């Protein structure tokens, strides 16, 4: 059976000070002598006292807890964003409650309700984007919320995301510069804002180079390695002429690369390939993957700071922050440029 928690009364009894004095010391109040405070804190630590934050919250309007809702925390992209959020929460003395929705809208809606019931001060949401009604409800409630890594058209809500159109341009232009003319886009579902923005960048780069945009060269699927693998079987392996591939993310690219190897295509000699996100494994696959790098850790940190500024009343207008991206050139697409070059 679990031992009962050490209480403030236990600290008072052990130290010989009143409960009121112990309370002032443990709550870092100014009207107490430093040596008294130090003695009480030492005894509290020695006997294993842990502050009852729930009791404190009952006396406070704020909880100093932020709810974090992410579509897939196992995805290396989200794990890096979460590191930024956690770093900021420690820096600003907040706690977070994380809910992983497993890319299911029903789980996301339930998570929003659950975290509001827990009276979190605000929400950071990396949404699935299949539905927007529950996000609109948060706006109507004026509930402090920041959308992370996604963009909602015609919605007045704080957002932070990457310059996805430019990312799509950079990836496609790089393949064009390598001599590619039949460029296949392995894209995610169109309800995701990065999907349609990256596709727009892809289209703009093709048209700027005088290459007609062909919708049949846009393959839509989910965004896991097996989806990248199957996409190659359904396109390249069925005779579609392809000399370059731009993938929605690095994970899709990993699957696509394996399918190409299994079917005796050389990378990049036969088909050059570019990913997106620059996750930590991208430089370790063979050949090392050219990819669009986004500022994942910064995105998480800045999202938290945007929410904090809203909570502290430092900002009332809706803010949209777009982070720059860059192309990291590695051997998977390398014909003319040097590996490791940043564009």
N, C-alpha and C positions, 0 to 999 in steps of 0.2 A: 504494500500500500504506500502511496506517495506521502512523504512527510509534509506537514502543514508549512505554508510559507512563513518566513520570519516577518513579523509585523513591526510597525513603528513603536508599539508598546514594548516589544522585546528589546529594541535598541535603547529605549529610554530606561528600562530596568537595568540593562547591562552597563550603561554609561553613567547612570545616576542623575541624568538631566530630565527635565519635564518633557512630556510629549510635545508641548508647544515649542520648546526650544529645539528638540530633535526635528520637528517638522520644518522649522525655519532653516535649520542647517541642511537638511536633505533637499529642500527646495531652493537652496542658494539665495536666501533672502539677505538683504544688506544689513539688517538691524541685529547682527549677532557678531560677537568677537571671533576673529580669525582662528585663534587657538582653540576656542570652543568648537567651532565648525570642523576644524581639522580632526579633533579628538572624536567627535561624533561620527564623522565619515570613516575614520579608521576602524572604529568598533563595528559600524554597519557592514563594512567589507569583511571584517574578520568573522562575523557570525552569519554571513550569507544573506544579508538583506537585499531584496530586489524591489525597486519602486513599483507600486501598483498604478500603472499608467491609466488603467480603465477608471479607477476612482478619481484620478486627476481630471480626466476628460469629462466626467459628469459635472465638474465645476467650471468647465471652459466651453466657449462657443466653438473654438477650433480643436481639431483632433491631432493636427500635425501628421496626418496620414494621407497619402495620395494613392488612389486606385490606378493600377496600370493594367490595361487590357490589350493583349497582343494576339494576333491571329495564329502565330505558330512559333512559340519560344524555342523549339528545337531547330528552327532554321538559323543558320549562322548569321544571316543578316540581322534578325531580331535579337539574337544573343548579344551582338555588339551594340545595338541600340540600347538594350537593357543595361549593359555595363555603364553606358553614359548616364542613364537615368539613376542607377544605383550610386554612381559617383557623386552626382548632384545632390541626391537625397542625404548622403552622409555629410557633404559640405554644408548644407543648409539645415541640418538637424531635423530631417523628416524621416518617416518610415513609409514603406510602400507595401501594398498588398497586390500581388501579381495574380492575374487570371489568364490562363491560356485557353483560347476559344477553339483551338484545333480547326480553324478556318470554317467554323459553322456559325451562321448568323444567329440561329436560335440561342447558341451558347453566349454569343456577344450580348444579345438583348438581356439575357438572364444575368450576365455579369454586371451590366450597368445597373440593373435593379438591385442586385445583391450589394454592390459597393455603395450605392446611395443609402441603402438600409443601414449600412455600417457607418454612415455619416462621414465618409471620407471628405476631405476638404476640396478635392478636385479630381479630375480624371485625365489620364493620358491614354489615348486610344489609337492603336494600330488596327484600323477596321478591316473587315472582310470586304465591305462595300457592295454586297449583293442587295442590301436594303439601306435606306437612309432615314426612315421614319423615326427610329429611336434616337438618331443624332439630332434630328429636327426638334424632338421633344426636349432634349437637353438645352437647346438654344432657347426654346420657349420658357423653360424653367429658369433660364439665366444661370445654369449650373456651370461653374468654371471647368472648361474642357479644352484640351489641345489635341488635335488630330496629328498623328505622327506617321510620316512616310507616305501619306496619301493626300489627295486633293479632291474636294467636292465642289463641282461647278455650282454656281449660283447659290451658295450657302455662306452665311455670315458667321464663321466660326474660326477660332485660332487654328492655324495649320503650320506645320513645318515639313518640307519635303525637298527632294532633290530636283535639279533642273533636268527633268526627264526628257524633254524634247531635245535639248542640246546633247544629252547622253546618247539618244538614238542617232542623232546626226553624226556625232564623233565616231561611233562604232561603224556606221555604214560608210561614212566617208573614208575611214581607214581601209576598209575592205576594197573600196573603189580605187584608192591610191595604190593598193597592192595588185591592181589589174583585174579584180573581180567584176563581173558584169551580171552574172546570174546569182543574185544574193537572196537566199532563203531566210525569212524571219520566223523563228520559232517563238511564238508569243503566248502570253497568258490570256485569260478570259478578259473580254473587253470591258466588263464592269469595273475592273481594277484601273484606277487612274494611271499607274505607271505603264500599263499595257497600251492604252490608247495614246498616251503622250510619247512613249518610245516609238510606237508605230508611226506617229506623225513625224518625228524626227527622221526615221527611216525613209518615209515617203519624200520629205523635203530634200534629203541628201541625194536620193536617186534622181529626182527631177532637176536639181541643180547641176547634176552631171550629165543631163540629157538622156538618162536611162528611164524608159517608161515604167511607171508604177503598175505592177501586175498583182492584183489581189490573190491570184492563185499561188503566189510565192509567200503568202502569209499563212502559216499553219498555226491554228489555235488549239491549245490544250491546257491541261493543268501544268504545274510548274515543279514537278519532282523529277529525279533522274530517269525513272522509267518512262516518263512522258517524253523526255528528250530522245531516249532510245527508240521508242515506238514511232516518233515523228520521222526519224531517219528511215525506218523501214517502210513507212507509208509514202515517202517522197523520193529521196535519193535512190533508195534500193528498188524503186519501181520505175526508174528511168528518167526522173525529172532531172534536167541538166542544171547542175548547181556547182558553182566554183567558190562560193563564200556563204557562211552562215552566221547570222546574228541571233544570239539566244537571249530570251527574256532575263535569265539570270545564270550565274555560274553553275548552279545545280543542274539546270536543264542542259547546259553545255557539257557537263561531265557525262551525262547519259548519252548525248549525241556523239561525243568523241568515242565512247566505247562502241557504239553501234557502227560508226565509220571504221574503226579498227577491226571489228569482228567481220566486216564485209570487205576488208582488204583495200580500203581507201587510205591514202597517206595524208597526214596533216602536217604542214599546210600545203604540201606539193600538189595534191589533187584538190583538196578543199580547205580553205582557210576558215578559221572559226574564232568568233569573239563572244565573250560572255558579258555579264553585268553584275555588279556589286563588289567585286574584288574581295571575296571572302578569303580567310586565311589559308585555305588549301589551294587556291588558284595557281599559285606559283610552284606547287609541288606535284601536280599531275604531269603526265607526259603526253605531248609536249606541254610546257608551261603555258597557261591560258592567258591570252590577251583579254583584257576586260575593262569595263568602265568602272572606275573607282568612285564610290560615294562616301561621304563623311558620316559613317554610322555612329561612332561614339559621340561626335559633336552633335549629331541630330538628337540623340537621347538627352544629352546635357542641356542643350538649348531649349528643347521641348519643356523640360522641367523648369528651367528659368523663366520661360514665357508664362507658364502656369503660375509660378510663384509671384511674378510681377502682377498678374491679374488678381491673385489672392490678396496681395498687399495694397491693392488700390493704386499701383503706380501706372497702370494703363487701363483705359476703358474702351478704346477703339479696337476693333478686330484687327489682328495682325496675321500676315501671311509671310512666312520666311522661306525663301528658296535657296538651298545650298548649292554651290558650284560642284561640278563633276570634272573628272579628268580621265583620259584614256591611258591605260598602262599597257604598253606594247611588249608582248612576250612571243615565244616561238610558234604558238599555234596559228599565227597569222603572218609570220615574219617572212617577207620577201625582200623588201627594200630597206626597212628601217631597223635600227639597232634594238636589241632586246632591252627591256627596262626603260625605254624612252617614254617620257610623259608628254602628253599632248593636251 
